[in-house]
């Protein structure tokens, strides 16, 4: 195997193009083999094999800085730098991350996981280089979907005005997670589908003299006027545009990179790649193979299947059901239709569906404008991605008490994607905002109830957060119920201790309660499904009867649900003689890995929780 014989990344420069073709195939086979067992971002990485090889042949890492936007497409880069021997541990507990990570390798100059950060960071590196008098190249690799991110456009505007030496590689495969949307995607697609511009440009270049008034910018202007060159988009920002380039032809890429790195000023190299290249299932279904769990490496079918639906699918089906009843209901996603379940609305009621691209802040304010005009927006965004729109939530939605329905998918620990994707801050960052309702369902039936409740709620924004994965119990098929805002549900009445779980933790806590009952301890268990407002009436009555109070949440402890309970009791002078214990995510970023292993590491698995409760009660474990 050629790959294992190489001293990487240095030996890449010594291989001929025949050997590089063999190497590319070996890398694809390795990625498919490992991700079929571990899951991961398959399509994006299969599409950048040749591009990554050429980058490493033409730039001297880690001295030169290659900064990947999102960085979910860095598997090839990891293999070809210093992580080939550890690649089999990809996304596993204790193994290498599925994203760039500055703590993992000196070859990763910048950590990422969200879109739109690469160009800003690269500009920072480039200006620091110039400021300190060092000499190295800076390359930002961004996807075409990242051009919809406002931060990318802000960085382009700044880079163009500074005139800094900086290379941006636009990896254009026409996809983010779903098919790209918006006018920028349309402009780029004109380059891909029509060779007119490049043919005409080369013809004119060959015919006209390379000196005189028609050469240089004037010639470029003439050609662009004739063929409406999409390159003008970038050159308006002050970037010298090169492309489009075949992103799977290493020889062509080498020729471009070898020359571009000696040019001055901001440069954008437009590279066309094929997402999922070399693997038929990924080519046939780029959306699914953007990121998925373990799969069969022959037919691409998922290995792990559950008879229970996911929260995302329950959401998608329910919103579609409501939208059919109420034509004022619309769904909004920020480039995540399938991940959030809104693909069902897209495929059945297209007029009531909006994909705004990777633009969470715009999605929120756009929804506010719709709500102010009488439309009923359902905004589905992953918890960790909604962080990017915090100001819009405060300034545009909550301040004006607009009835926008927010659904925060992937609340809590998400497992293999790790710290950039764990949705463990939402309860804290939303609790601080006035005029908000925050809820978390215990199961699929209650989730449907909360979706219907949100539909009917008109007093301001409502946020429903829920975990990744399958619902914990089968759906009963009962008729949806409109829940009273702020009212909790008593699941088990006891005398000794009060257990207050939120969302995901309701069923694990019920299991713990049953185990404690076998020991002669009789807990009261309450489904605290509303984090804001709290059920003050019920809480007052329960506190009177219980000395020990335990809270459970898959959110950071700082400012979360447990903090809300402490604040409530302290403000009313109810803490005297009470023992309050909060269980939740500790004050650190949690690594990637199987969710069960992560819960055990931080002491939130059932056995650890039971042990800690018994320690507080000063009883020994049986």
N, C-alpha and C positions, 0 to 999 in steps of 0.2 A: 504494500500500500504506500503510494507516494507520500501521502500526508504525514505518515508516521516517521518517514525518513528525513524530514526536513528540519533544519534549525530555524525556527520561526521567530519573527517575521522576515529575518534577513535573507534567507535562501529564496524567497519569492522573486527577488530581482535577478536570480541566476537561471531561472527556468525559461525554456522556450515556449512558444505559444501552443505547441502540441501538448507539452507537459501541463501547461496551465489549464487546457481544456479537460484533461484527465483529472486534475486537481479539483476543478469546479464540480465535476460529477461526484467525486469522492466526498466533497463537503456536503453536497445535497443529500447523498445517501446517509451521511452521519446525522444531519439535522432531522431527517425523516425518522431514522432509527430511534434517536433519543426522544424527540417530541412525541412519537407514537406511544412511548411509555410514560413520559412525564407531562405531556401536554405542552402548550406554548403557542407562540406566534409563528405559525408555520409559513403561511403565504408570504408575509413581508420579508422573511429571511431568505426564502428560496429565490426571491426576486432580486436580491442585492449581492449575489455571490461574486459575479464578475466585477461589479463596481467596487466591492470591498477589496478584492485582490488587487485591482489596479491602484486604488488609493494607497495601499500598503507598499506597492512597488515604487510609487512616485513620491511618497512622503516618509520622512524618517521619524517614526513614532518610537518612544514617547516625546522626543524633543519637539517635533511638530505636533500640533494639537488637532485631532479630528474629533469634532463634537457632533454627536448624533441627536437629532430632534426626536423626542419621545423615547428613543433608544430601544424600542421593542424589536428592532431589526438589526441588533448587534451580535447575533449568534455567530455569524461568520467572522466578525471582527474578534470575538473572544477566542474562537478556534485558532485563528491565525496569529494571535499575539502570544499570550502566555497561559491559556486555559484549555488547551486541547486535552490534556490529561485529566482535567476535572469536568469536561463538558458533559459527561454522563450524569453528573449531579445537578444539572440545570434545573432550577426552580424547586429543588427538593430542600427539605430542612437541613441546614448545615452546608448546603451546596452553593453553587454560584447562582447569582441573580439572573433573571430574565431581562434585566435592564442594565444600562451603564451604572457603575457604582465606584466612586472614588476610593472607597475603603477596600475594594476587592482587588484592584490592580493599578499599578502606575501607568498603564496604558489607557486608563479611563480618566481623562482630564476633567470630566464634568458628569455628574449624576443626573438622571432624568427619569421620567415615567409619564409625564404629561406633555401635551403638544405645545409647541410655540416658544420654547425656551432657548433653542440652540443658537439662533442668530444673535439674540441679545447677549448671551454668554460669550459667543465667539467674538463679538465686537469688543466685549470687555477684555478678553485675552489679547486681542490685537492691539488695543490701546495701551494695555499694561506692558506689552512687549516694546512698543515704541517709546513709552514713557521711561522704562528702565534701561533702554538701549540694548536689549537682547535681540537675538536673531533666530526666528523660527517662523514657520508657516502656520496659518490658522485656517482650518477648513470646517465649515458648518454643513452638515448633510441634513436637508429638510425634505419632507414629503410634500407633494402637491396639496394634500389636505391641510397642511399646516399654514398654507397661505391664507386660509380663511380665519386664522387666529389673529386677533388684533395686535397682539404683542409682536408677532412676526413683522407685520406691516410697520409698526412703530420702530422696530429695529432697522428695517430697510431704510426708512426715512432718515434715521439718525446716521446710519453707515454711509449713505449716499452723500449727506451733507459734510461728513468728516473726511471723506475721501481716503479712508484707511485701506491698507493692503489686506484684503480679506477675500477668500474664495468661498462661495456658496454653491453647493451641489444640490440642484433641485431634482430629487428622485421622483419622477413622474410616472405613476402606474395607473392613474385614473381612479384610485380608491383611497379612502381612509379606512374605515371598517366596512361601511357600506359604500356604494358608489358615490363619488364626490358630487356635490351639488353647488350651485351658485355660478355667478358670472365669471369668476376667476377660473373655475373648472372648465367652463365653456371656452374661454380664451385659450387655455392650454390645449384643449382637445382639438382646436383648429390646427395647431401645429402638428399634432399626431396624425390626423386624418388626411392632411393635405401637404404634399411635399413642394407645393408651388413656390413658397417663399425661398426655401433653401436652394432649389434648382435655379430660380431666377437670380438669386444673389450670386451664386457661383458663376453663372453665365456672364453676368455683368462685370463681376470682378475680373474674369478672364479677358473680357473684351476692352475694358477701359484702362487707360494708363494709370499707373500707381502713383502718379504725382498730379498736381494741379487741383483746380477748384472742385472737380467732380469726385475726387477721392476722399475717403474718410467719412466724416459725419454727413456731408451733403449727399454722397452716394447712398448711405444708409437711409437717409430721409426719403430719397426718391424711391428706393425699393419698398420701404415700409408703406409709403403712400399707395403704391401700386397694388400690393398684396395684403394690406392691412395686417402687418406683422404683429403678432402677439408679444414679440420681444420688447415692443415699445412700453409695455407694462412695467418691465424691470428697468429699462433705460430711463424712464421718467423718474425713477428713484435714484438714478445716478450709478447704476450697475452696468458694467459692460456685459452684454449678453452673448453667450456662445452656445449654439445648439440649434435644433435638438440633436442629441447624440445617441447612438445605439448603446444602451447600457449593458448589453450582453456581449459586446465585442471588445475584448480586453486590449487588442492592438490599437483600436481606434481610441479607446479611453486613455491608454498610455500616451498616445500622441497629443491628446488635448491637455492632460494633466501636466506633462513634461514642459509644455509651453506656457500654460496658464500660471504656473507657480512663479514664473519670472516676470509676469506682467504686474503693473502697478494699479492701485486703486481697487475698489470693490468689483468683483467679477462674479457672474452667475453662470454656471454651466448646467444646461438643461439636459438631463439624461432620461431617456425613455426606457422603462423596465416593465417586465411582466410579472405581476404578483402571482406567486405559486409556481413559478417556472420549474419544469422538470418533474412535476407530480400531478397526474391527471385529476385526482379528486380535488386538489387545491385550485387547479385551473378552472374546473367546472363550477366550483362554489367558493369564490374568493371571500365572500362575506363570512361564511362559517369558518373557513381556514385562516381567517385573520388571527384568531386566537381561540383555542379550544382545549378540552381535556384529552386524556389518552385516547388513541384511535388505532384502528387496524391499518398497518402501513401498506397493505395491498389495496383495499377498497376505500379506505378513509372513513369508515363508519365508526362511530363512538363505541368505545369498549364498555364504559360504565353507563348503564341505563337504569333509571328508576321508574317505578310505576306511578310515582307521585309527580305532579306537575311542579314546575319551578314558580317562585314568586313572580318572576318576570312574565311568564306565560299567563299566569292568573291575571296579572295586571292588564296585559294586552287583550285578553279575551273580554275582560269586564269593561274596559274602556270602549271597545268596539260595540259591546252590547248597549252601553249607555249612549254612545254617539248615534246609534241607529234610532234611539228613542228621541234624543234631543239634538237637532241639527246645529245648535249653538255651541255644542261641545267640540273642541278641537284638541288634537294632540301635538305636542312640540318636543322634538328631540334635537340634541346637538351631536349629530353624526352617529347616533347609536340606536337605529331603529330595531335591529334584531336583539341587541343586548338588553334593551329595555322592554321589549315586547310590542313596541308600537309598529312593528312591521305588519302586524295584523290590521291595524287601522289604515296604514299605507296601502295595503293590497286590496282592501275592500271599500274604503271611503276616502279616496285620495284627496278630495276637496277639503276634508276635515283634518288633514295631516300636514305638518310642516317640519322639514329637516333644515335647520339653519346652518349646518356645518359645525366644525369645531369652534363654537363661539358661544360659550355658556353665558357670558355676561349679556350679550345681545339677546339670547333666548329668553332670559328673565325679563328684560325691559320690553322686548317685543310682546311677551305674554301680558305685561302690565298694560300696554296700549290696547291690546285686544280686550282685556278685562274691563278697562275704563269705558270701552265702547259697547259693553253688553255681551261680548262673547265669553265663553266659559273655557279658559285654557287649562289643559292638563299637561304639566311640564314634567317630563321624565328624564332625570339626570342622575348619574351615579353620585353617591355621597361625596366621594373624594374629588370629583370634578366640579361639584357645585361650589366648593370653596373658592373657585376662581371668580364667582359672581357675587361675592359677599356684599360689596358696596351696592350693587343693583338691588339686592334683596332688601337692604335697609332703606336706601334712598328712593327707589322707584316703586317698590311694592308695599312694604310694611308702613312706611311713613304715610302713604296715601290710602292705607287699609283696602288694597285692591284684592278682590277674591280670586287669586291665582292658586290653583291646586298643584302643589309640588309633590312628586313621588321620587324618593331618594332610594334608588336601587343600590345594592351592595353596601348597605349599612353594616357596620361591625367589621370583624376580621374577614378578609376575602381569601386568605390562603396563599397560593403559589405566586401571585403577583407582588406580594410584599408591601413594604411601607409606603410606597407611592400610591397604592390603591386601597389600603385599608381604610374603610369609612368610619373612623372611630372618633371624629371630632364634631359631628353634626349636632348632636344634642347640646353640646357646650356652646358652639358658635351660634346656634339658633335660639337657645334659651335667653340670650342677652337682648334679643330684639323684641320690642313691644309689638302688640297687636297680632302676634303669631299663635297659632295652634300647632302643637307638635304631638304626633301619635305614632305608635308602633304596634303592629298586630302580632298576636301570639301564633296565629296559624292562617291557613288559606281562607276559611270561612270568615274570620274576623277581618282579614284583609279586604275581602269583597265588601263587607259592611262599611269599612272605612273609606273605600273608594266611592261608594254610594253616598256616604255621609259628606265627603268632600264635595261631591257634585252638588249637593243641596246647600252647602255652607256658603253664605254670601257676606259674612261680616268682616272678612279680611283674608289674608293668606293662611293656608293650612298645609302642613308638611307631614307626609306619611313616609316613614323610613322603614326599610325591611332588608333582610339579609340576602346574600347570594345563595343560590341553590334551591333545593326542593323544599316544599312546605312540609312541616313535621307530621301532619296527619292528613288522611284523605278528605277531600271535600265532601260535605254531606248533601249538597244540592238544595239546601234550605233557601227560602226566599231571603233576599238581602234585607238588612235591617239598618235604619238610620239611627246611629248611636248618639246619645246625648253627649255633647261636648264636655270633656272633663270628668266623665263618670267612669270609675273603675269597676272591676268585676271580682267579687270574692269567689275564689275557687275552692278553698278548703278552710273550714272554721276550726280553730284550735284555741289553746289557752296560754301556751308557754312562750312562744316566740312568733314574731311577725316577719314574714318573708315577702319582700316587695320586688319581684322581677319585672323587667321591661322587655317586651318583644321576644327576641330569640331565647332569652333565658327562662321564659315561663315554663316550658315543659321540662327542661333539666331541673329546675327548682322543684317542680312537682315530684319528680323522681327522688330528689334528695329528701323532700318532706315525707314521702312514703317510707323511705329508709329510716328516717328519724322516728316516725310513728312506731315502727317495729321495735325501737329501743325505749318506747314509753314516753317519747317527747311529742307533744301535740302542737304542730305549727299551724298558724294561720297563713294562708297563701293568697295573695291578691294579685291579679293581673293589672298592673299599673299602666294601662294601655295609653293613657294620656300623660305625657311628660309636662305639657303646658296647655291649659291650666291643670294643676294638680286637683285631685278630688279631696278638697279640704275638709268637707263634712265627714266623709268616711275616714280620712286619716286622723282627724281629731278623736273620733270614737274609738278607733283601733289603738291609738297611742295610749289611751287611758287604761287599756286592758293588758298591754304587753310591755314588759321591761326591756326586752331585747328586740332590736329592730335591725334587719339586714336588708340592704338594697343590692340589686344585681343588674348590671348593664354591660353591653358590649360597646361601650363608649369610654373615652378617657375619664378618669375620676375627677380631674380638675374641671369644675364647672358643670358636671353632668347631672344625671338624675339623682344620684346620691347626695350631691351638693344641694340640689333643690329641696330634698327632704330635710336636710340639716338646716337650711335657711328657714324653711317653713316652721320647724319646731323652735328654732332659736328666736325667731321674731315673735313667737307667741308664748315664750317662756315655758315651753314644754319639755325642755331637755333634762330637767332635774330628775335624778334617779334613773335615767334611761341610758342604755348602752346602744349606740348607733354604730354599725359596722357597714362600710361600703365596699362592695366588690365591683371591680371594673378594670379597664385597661390602665396599667401603670404609666408613670410620666416618662416614657421613652418610646422611641420608634420600634415597632415590632417587626422582626425579620420575616422572610418568606418561608413557606412550607405548608404542609398539611394542617388544616385548621385545628384538628384534634391535638396535634403535637404542639401547636402554638398555644392553645388553651392550657395545656398541661404545663408548658414552660412558665406561663405567667400565673399559674395557680387558679385558673378558672374552669378546670375540668370538674366533673361531679365529685370525684373522690377527694380532690384537694379542697373544694368548697365545703364539703361535709366535715372534713377534718378540722378546718378552721372554725366552723360553727361550733363544733364540739369543744374546741380549745377555748373559745369565748365563754361557753357555758360551763367550762371547767369540768368537763366529763371526759372520760377516756374512750378511745375508739374501741368498739367491741372486737 
